[in-house]
Amino acid sequence: RIASFAFRQGQLDAASEIVLLDVTQPYPNHNAGQLSFGPDGYLYIGFGDGGWRDDPGNHGQNPGTLLGSIIRVDVSVSTPAEPYRVPPDNPFIAQGGARPETFVYGVRNPWKFSFSPDGRLIVADVGQDKWEEVSIVKAGDNLGWKRTEGNNCFAKSGPCELKDYAPAFAQYGHDLGQSVTGGYVYTGQALNALRGQYIFADFVSGRVWSAALPSPAR
């Protein structure tokens, strides 16, 4: 459930709840959970593929479901009758069979995402068998799950064309960790060597890394 509440006089008003979305979660894992307002003022919400292993519902490659995707909605005017609106420039708004809320799809469990200082969306997607990945995505991108895992074809799904999917700019194998926890671009002043670097970690191994962001596409 995605819901909003009013905050009045320092307290949350439980009676003010507006339910934006109720999405059925088939299994108890891959709940994603990250939501954030982007620099465009819209609300971005991540959903996992529904859980279990190998995406049994094939949600990742189905833009007609909210599972396995990151959506983008306008909550600037939110009422119980109309809790959100779909931004008119969402990439799938006119595509038959697709959910108009969808911004990107093909994710497994986008547990954490954030925006770089120049406004790009950085998604850390938890892998399954071999690879953890971090990608910069734009409207309409397909990150590949379960056709790909990181910058590799997912063996259980057979051959694939990697060029069809948004690439990861950082990936690591399960010898180093097993559940990527996305982070943020460091913009502070205390650690000059890390300024402008993307800082992220692994939930299982506890390792913390930094990675340089690729240059914006021209």
C-alpha positions, 0 to 999 in steps of 0.5 A: 500500500502506498498512502499519504497522510497530513502532518499537522502541528508536529503530528501525523493525522491518521484520519487524513490517510489517502490511499494512492495504490494497493498492489498485490504482492504474490510472495513475501520478498522483493518488496522494494519500498523506496519512494522519492520525489524527483527534481521534477516534483513527481513521486517515484515509487519502486516495486519488486517483481513480486518475489520468489525466484526467477520471476515466476509471474514474468512481471519484470518484462511485462509493462502491463503490471506495476510489479517489476517497475518504477512508477512516476505519478503526480500527487500535487493535487491529491484527493480520495477521489483522485489520489494521483494523476499520471504525468502527460510525458510518462513514456507508456501513457499511450501504449496499449497494454502498459500501465501509464504510471510506469517510468521504467520496468525490468527490475527485480527489486529496486530496493533503493534509488536516488537522484544525482545532482544533475537529476539523473535517476540511479537505481540499485537493483538486487540480483539473484544468482550471480550479479548485483547492479547499479544503473542510470535510467531514463524514461521508458528504459527496460533494465532487463530482468529476467532476461538479464542480470547486470550486464549479462544474460540471465542463464535460466532465460537463455540468450539475449541481446544486451543492447536491448536493455539499459546497462549497469554502470557498476556491477559486482559478483556474489563473491563480494556481496549478495544484495546491493543497497543503493546510495547517493552521490556525495556532494559534501566538503569533508572528503574531497576524494569522494566528491561526485562519487556514487556511494553504495553498499552490500547488505549481506557482506557489509562492503561499501564502495564508491563509483564514478558516474558515467558522463551524461549522454550527449 
